Amino acid sequence: QPAVPSTNTKQQYEPRSDNTAVPAMGRQVEHVVLDGIHRDLVNLVNLQRDKLTGQQVQLTKYEAEIAFLEGLWREDQAKLNYTNAEMERLSQLLQQLESEVAAGGGDVVQQELKLALESKQQLSDQLVKLQQQMSDCDTRIIYCTRNIRSLEGEMLALRDSSAATASLVQKLPTDQPTEPQRDCSEDVSSQLEEVETALAGKREQVEELKRAMMSENLEALTLTPPDHHPTTAAAATAAAATGGCTGVGSSRRMVGSPRMLETAVPTSKNPHGVWV
């Protein structure tokens, strides 16, 4: 009988073709899974980048508010020094007028005494108001400083998280990284460099602010010789007739009471305990 072709030939090749198809399907599933992971990581990086931008805006806002409050604080300090000096001058004038009244002064001396007392009361009220304003400014400065420190901590944490995410993106086990993946990695690296540069700038601004505060506090301790004041009764009468005080724009340099130096207490804005 003629030889019949064996039907087992096709069955011998079919398992071989199935074995070659399984690895190809496995690689396709692996690429799909890696693309999903990469997409999630990119979304996480974008979310963290938006949060960093928002916190940088808040940080700039708080720093501007601190600069404004410090300007108000310096202005109130100058007014306080002026008020203290005026109160001291009026106290000396009051003592002189009281001595003249005791020696037998008339109606003119009594009128001068009345004007001096009124001026002293007005200056006392102004002093209380300025002290309250300075206390409010100190409170707001402390609040803004705490917010800045909190934002810096959050920015550092986000920077570390972004660095870890970027490291995961770069370590994805892809055979040939696609163009979007390379662009995303370069974008993340650029954003990390920008964040580190911004943080370094903010730290330098905080240090400059501390040095400026220390310099201003030390300058406030400089004592200058007092201006010459009239001591005669005629000169006192002329001073009382003009209201008993000097204008804010005068060249008089006023210095607070040295006794306040004994109560200097270190604070978050004055770590060296220098009297201001």
Secondary structure as UniProt FT lines:
FT   HELIX           8..102
FT   TURN            103..104
FT   HELIX           107..170
FT   HELIX           179..220
FT   HELIX           233..241
FT   TURN            242..243
FT   TURN            248..249
FT   HELIX           258..263
FT   TURN            271..272
//
